[in-house]
Amino acid sequence: MNKKLYLLPFLIFSINAQDEESIPVVEPVITDLDLLVESVKTTASIRAKEDRARLNKFLSDKNKQQALLDNMKYRLTLEERRSDRD
């Protein structure tokens, strides 16, 4: 009898686990064509806005790097000239 009681929690757990797996995940389905078009437009608008922000950040970072590179080239030129004078 004790062995049967030890198995009871495992049986309950396995039945519970099977029940949870059998529940399908249902994504919302848009049935109205106008809602679908609006949803696509909204999504496209959001993605375009994100893309513009990402591009602007990239260009800003690129310009900063170019400015740093130009500054370092200028300083290198100054150091080379100073070295030639000495």
Phi, psi and omega in degrees: 000320179298323179297324179293324179290327178293328181281339184302311179299323179293322178293317179296316180297317181292325177292319178298315180298321179293323179295319182293324181288334185278352179278113181283148176275122183253120176273148180297137180251126179270118183261336181272127183297322179296320178294322178296314179298316179297319179296318179295317179298316180297315180297317179297319179296316179296316180295321179296319179296317178296320179296318178297317179296318179295318178295317179298319178295317179300313181296321177298313178297320179297317179295321177296317179296319178296319178296318178297317179297314179299319179296317180293323177296318179297315180295323177296317178299316179298317180294321178295319178295319180295321180294323179292327180288327184281000000 
